[in-house]
């Protein structure tokens, strides 16, 4: 298990890498940026590779470049004008990634010059905590520029998911044909959640000592159903039958009918509201040993469209609690809320492993689950990062009240919801603190291409809150729960708190990734509405900013990040600051380069010469 962070500082220039789940959050900082400073260039080397690759930017300095919509601008030519960035490799590889970050400058002649440089390694291996917990996320890239490119590359049809959920099982042949192309788009979209789910099922199918107890809310993904059928008499399953799920034409009813022909027992039910758990419990020779849970439904949208999380605990004590929850639900859903089991938090604290708390609903008192979460948000000392799919529909309860108070506090906080109506979006400073789902429509500004909406249904389905990710006391609350009073009172759900910084950072990086993705789209949507209100629609492309000596603007691009006490200043410092536990991570000797070494990649419109103040120019093309 590799390091959680990697840090290095050279003369007031700092870079800090944070390990995410097959992704890396990079924090940059400069104490006193020079007037000609124009951003950060990032190169990376994949595990086992020798060459560095360029991280790319869709924006550039030149409007003539901003026409294709594809990622054609290496950051050595089009630096990142931000102080953090999440690198989400198209095809992640297990092992150590090495990042090389260079300060870029543009003197009065308009030519790019490379300044100081920092190189750092970090292990982005796919397993969160070996032998205990693995966390995974769905990619949520159906509405993205990356998917626009992937769709064109693979020549994908318009209908990669069924138009209506009730036709999911009938989509099996269509899915198989699409998946058989040179790259399986479903594995790409499902990302680590797809890996965790199918690895769990394939392991259970292959080992005849394993039995599985399953709980499903949405169930319309044909490959999941096929795996469940292969378990035969080693499977017991509860399938929700609330609302449309209970109709004869629903995929859930069709799936339950098929499973009755193979499984040991199939139960339909929905507590007072929903059977909302998405859980697989594995027993080995009758003893609970492993459990899969999270927010991800066993459906096309859950795995391939929505932002979702999933986790697998390999732990007898945690698996046993889920097994007891299943038995109580399977035996008598009506009595679950009144049971002693549903009236307490269950603590699992084993030496050498993170402390975990679990709470199973429905409860007679919703605040049993919600009050600790709201209290943790209120007591946060540095940051709160969260994503709650339906929080705009929640008007009461400790979590919603704490989030409303959070917007007025001087903490680093970012939130993501599927729809933000009725919620405060802006912080008192005017900075955005909450975003909801959006996508670039057919009127996307150059250099961006129109994106797919992802079809009918919600797109943000996460349910988690990360408290103080940058401190050793970090914790994350997550589960299938919607963190609402009505849900905790009526639905069958689970809520978990994991007190471990490594796990909290994994969720924090995911929160920032989704926030940044949607914040940009929210801004573009607002700009489009403003353009439509004008007589003549503007089509000006988005561009990087040049130094004030060239642009003649009153302030440089970076000025807003240095406003004392502002959210942007807090952001800049939080992700890049040295903590007491941070040692300067020296790159191995075989990788060593000086802090001002010359990058190996060439930049366009740049002539070879030595710049002032110790900066090295990039060679001309």
ChimeraX attribute file (.defattr): number of C-alpha atoms within 10 A of each C-alpha:
attribute: neighborCount
match mode: 1-to-1
recipient: residues
	/A:1	12
	/A:2	13
	/A:3	13
	/A:4	17
	/A:5	22
	/A:6	21
	/A:7	25
	/A:8	21
	/A:9	21
	/A:10	13
	/A:11	9
	/A:12	10
	/A:13	19
	/A:14	21
	/A:15	28
	/A:16	24
	/A:17	25
	/A:18	26
	/A:19	25
	/A:20	30
	/A:21	23
	/A:22	24
	/A:23	23
	/A:24	25
	/A:25	23
	/A:26	24
	/A:27	23
	/A:28	24
	/A:29	24
	/A:30	19
	/A:31	10
	/A:32	10
	/A:33	18
	/A:34	11
	/A:35	17
	/A:36	20
	/A:37	25
	/A:38	27
	/A:39	26
	/A:40	25
	/A:41	26
	/A:42	27
	/A:43	22
	/A:44	20
	/A:45	17
	/A:46	18
	/A:47	16
	/A:48	11
	/A:49	11
	/A:50	9
	/A:51	11
	/A:52	17
	/A:53	17
	/A:54	19
	/A:55	20
	/A:56	20
	/A:57	21
	/A:58	24
	/A:59	28
	/A:60	23
	/A:61	16
	/A:62	13
	/A:63	15
	/A:64	9
	/A:65	17
	/A:66	22
	/A:67	14
	/A:68	13
	/A:69	19
	/A:70	18
	/A:71	16
	/A:72	16
	/A:73	21
	/A:74	24
	/A:75	25
	/A:76	29
	/A:77	26
	/A:78	27
	/A:79	27
	/A:80	25
	/A:81	19
	/A:82	17
	/A:83	22
	/A:84	21
	/A:85	20
	/A:86	19
	/A:87	16
	/A:88	15
	/A:89	12
	/A:90	10
	/A:91	8
	/A:92	17
	/A:93	15
	/A:94	14
	/A:95	17
	/A:96	16
	/A:97	21
	/A:98	19
	/A:99	25
	/A:100	21
	/A:101	24
	/A:102	28
	/A:103	26
	/A:104	27
	/A:105	27
	/A:106	22
	/A:107	18
	/A:108	13
	/A:109	9
	/A:110	15
	/A:111	20
	/A:112	29
	/A:113	29
	/A:114	25
	/A:115	25
	/A:116	19
	/A:117	25
	/A:118	25
	/A:119	23
	/A:120	23
	/A:121	22
	/A:122	22
	/A:123	23
	/A:124	25
	/A:125	20
	/A:126	20
	/A:127	17
	/A:128	23
	/A:129	16
	/A:130	10
	/A:131	11
	/A:132	15
	/A:133	19
	/A:134	21
	/A:135	24
	/A:136	28
	/A:137	29
	/A:138	26
	/A:139	24
	/A:140	26
	/A:141	23
	/A:142	23
	/A:143	24
	/A:144	23
	/A:145	21
	/A:146	14
	/A:147	18
	/A:148	20
	/A:149	15
	/A:150	17
	/A:151	16
	/A:152	10
	/A:153	11
	/A:154	14
	/A:155	11
	/A:156	15
	/A:157	10
	/A:158	8
	/A:159	11
	/A:160	19
	/A:161	23
	/A:162	20
	/A:163	12
	/A:164	12
	/A:165	22
	/A:166	21
	/A:167	17
	/A:168	21
	/A:169	25
	/A:170	14
	/A:171	19
	/A:172	16
	/A:173	11
	/A:174	13
	/A:175	22
	/A:176	14
	/A:177	10
	/A:178	19
	/A:179	16
	/A:180	10
	/A:181	12
	/A:182	9
	/A:183	13
	/A:184	15
	/A:185	21
	/A:186	19
	/A:187	17
	/A:188	20
	/A:189	21
	/A:190	27
	/A:191	22
	/A:192	25
	/A:193	27
	/A:194	23
	/A:195	15
	/A:196	19
	/A:197	22
	/A:198	15
	/A:199	12
	/A:200	18
	/A:201	19
	/A:202	14
	/A:203	12
	/A:204	22
	/A:205	21
	/A:206	11
	/A:207	11
	/A:208	12
	/A:209	13
	/A:210	21
	/A:211	23
	/A:212	26
	/A:213	22
	/A:214	22
	/A:215	27
	/A:216	21
	/A:217	25
	/A:218	25
	/A:219	29
	/A:220	29
	/A:221	26
	/A:222	22
	/A:223	16
	/A:224	16
	/A:225	18
	/A:226	14
	/A:227	15
	/A:228	24
	/A:229	20
	/A:230	18
	/A:231	24
	/A:232	18
	/A:233	16
	/A:234	22
	/A:235	23
	/A:236	24
	/A:237	24
	/A:238	24
	/A:239	26
	/A:240	28
	/A:241	24
	/A:242	18
	/A:243	11
	/A:244	14
	/A:245	23
	/A:246	17
	/A:247	14
	/A:248	12
	/A:249	12
	/A:250	22
	/A:251	26
	/A:252	27
	/A:253	22
	/A:254	18
	/A:255	20
	/A:256	21
	/A:257	13
	/A:258	15
	/A:259	24
	/A:260	17
	/A:261	13
	/A:262	17
	/A:263	19
	/A:264	14
	/A:265	17
	/A:266	19
	/A:267	16
	/A:268	19
	/A:269	21
	/A:270	23
	/A:271	23
	/A:272	16
	/A:273	19
	/A:274	20
	/A:275	27
	/A:276	27
	/A:277	29
	/A:278	26
	/A:279	31
	/A:280	25
	/A:281	27
	/A:282	31
	/A:283	22
	/A:284	15
	/A:285	11
	/A:286	11
	/A:287	14
	/A:288	25
	/A:289	20
	/A:290	25
	/A:291	27
	/A:292	24
	/A:293	26
	/A:294	28
	/A:295	28
	/A:296	31
	/A:297	26
	/A:298	22
	/A:299	24
	/A:300	23
	/A:301	27
	/A:302	27
	/A:303	28
	/A:304	28
	/A:305	27
	/A:306	28
	/A:307	29
	/A:308	29
	/A:309	28
	/A:310	27
	/A:311	24
	/A:312	24
	/A:313	20
	/A:314	19
	/A:315	17
	/A:316	16
	/A:317	17
	/A:318	21
	/A:319	23
	/A:320	19
	/A:321	21
	/A:322	24
	/A:323	25
	/A:324	13
	/A:325	19
	/A:326	22
	/A:327	13
	/A:328	16
	/A:329	22
	/A:330	20
	/A:331	11
	/A:332	11
	/A:333	18
	/A:334	15
	/A:335	13
	/A:336	23
	/A:337	24
	/A:338	13
	/A:339	14
	/A:340	9
	/A:341	18
	/A:342	21
	/A:343	20
	/A:344	15
	/A:345	16
	/A:346	16
	/A:347	16
	/A:348	16
	/A:349	14
	/A:350	10
	/A:351	6
	/A:352	6
	/A:353	15
	/A:354	19
	/A:355	15
	/A:356	19
	/A:357	17
	/A:358	21
	/A:359	25
	/A:360	28
	/A:361	30
	/A:362	31
	/A:363	27
	/A:364	16
	/A:365	16
	/A:366	21
	/A:367	19
	/A:368	19
	/A:369	30
	/A:370	21
	/A:371	15
	/A:372	15
	/A:373	26
	/A:374	20
	/A:375	13
	/A:376	20
	/A:377	25
	/A:378	19
	/A:379	14
	/A:380	17
	/A:381	14
	/A:382	16
	/A:383	25
	/A:384	25
	/A:385	26
	/A:386	29
	/A:387	30
	/A:388	23
	/A:389	26
	/A:390	20
	/A:391	24
	/A:392	16
	/A:393	14
	/A:394	18
	/A:395	13
	/A:396	12
	/A:397	17
	/A:398	21
	/A:399	27
	/A:400	23
	/A:401	15
	/A:402	18
	/A:403	20
	/A:404	13
	/A:405	12
	/A:406	21
	/A:407	21
	/A:408	13
	/A:409	12
	/A:410	17
	/A:411	19
	/A:412	22
	/A:413	25
	/A:414	22
	/A:415	22
	/A:416	30
	/A:417	25
	/A:418	22
	/A:419	20
	/A:420	18
	/A:421	12
	/A:422	11
	/A:423	17
	/A:424	17
	/A:425	19
	/A:426	14
	/A:427	17
	/A:428	14
	/A:429	11
	/A:430	10
	/A:431	12
	/A:432	19
	/A:433	21
	/A:434	22
	/A:435	27
	/A:436	22
	/A:437	22
	/A:438	23
	/A:439	22
	/A:440	23
	/A:441	18
	/A:442	11
	/A:443	14
	/A:444	20
	/A:445	21
	/A:446	20
	/A:447	20
	/A:448	24
	/A:449	20
	/A:450	18
	/A:451	20
	/A:452	18
	/A:453	18
	/A:454	20
	/A:455	17
	/A:456	11
	/A:457	12
	/A:458	18
	/A:459	27
	/A:460	24
	/A:461	26
	/A:462	30
	/A:463	27
	/A:464	31
	/A:465	27
	/A:466	30
	/A:467	30
	/A:468	27
	/A:469	25
	/A:470	19
	/A:471	16
	/A:472	13
	/A:473	12
	/A:474	20
	/A:475	26
	/A:476	29
	/A:477	25
	/A:478	30
	/A:479	27
	/A:480	25
	/A:481	28
	/A:482	25
	/A:483	31
	/A:484	23
	/A:485	23
	/A:486	15
	/A:487	21
	/A:488	28
	/A:489	21
	/A:490	21
	/A:491	24
	/A:492	31
	/A:493	27
	/A:494	26
	/A:495	25
	/A:496	23
	/A:497	23
	/A:498	20
	/A:499	21
	/A:500	19
	/A:501	23
	/A:502	24
	/A:503	25
	/A:504	28
	/A:505	27
	/A:506	26
	/A:507	29
	/A:508	29
	/A:509	23
	/A:510	28
	/A:511	24
	/A:512	23
	/A:513	19
	/A:514	22
	/A:515	24
	/A:516	17
	/A:517	19
	/A:518	23
	/A:519	20
	/A:520	15
	/A:521	21
	/A:522	19
	/A:523	14
	/A:524	19
	/A:525	18
	/A:526	11
	/A:527	14
	/A:528	19
	/A:529	11
	/A:530	12
	/A:531	14
	/A:532	11
	/A:533	9
	/A:534	9
	/A:535	7
	/A:536	8
	/A:537	11
	/A:538	13
	/A:539	12
	/A:540	11
	/A:541	18
	/A:542	17
	/A:543	17
	/A:544	18
	/A:545	19
	/A:546	23
	/A:547	22
	/A:548	15
	/A:549	17
	/A:550	14
	/A:551	11
	/A:552	10
	/A:553	12
	/A:554	8
	/A:555	13
	/A:556	20
	/A:557	19
	/A:558	18
	/A:559	11
	/A:560	13
	/A:561	19
	/A:562	17
	/A:563	12
	/A:564	10
	/A:565	12
	/A:566	17
	/A:567	24
	/A:568	19
	/A:569	17
	/A:570	20
	/A:571	18
	/A:572	19
	/A:573	19
	/A:574	18
	/A:575	21
	/A:576	24
	/A:577	19
	/A:578	18
	/A:579	11
	/A:580	6
	/A:581	8
	/A:582	13
	/A:583	13
	/A:584	14
	/A:585	16
	/A:586	15
	/A:587	17
	/A:588	10
	/A:589	7
	/A:590	6
	/A:591	12
	/A:592	12
	/A:593	16
	/A:594	10
	/A:595	17
	/A:596	16
	/A:597	16
	/A:598	19
	/A:599	21
	/A:600	12
	/A:601	16
	/A:602	17
	/A:603	22
	/A:604	16
	/A:605	13
	/A:606	19
	/A:607	16
	/A:608	15
	/A:609	14
	/A:610	14
	/A:611	18
	/A:612	11
	/A:613	7
	/A:614	11
	/A:615	19
	/A:616	22
	/A:617	24
	/A:618	28
	/A:619	20
	/A:620	14
	/A:621	11
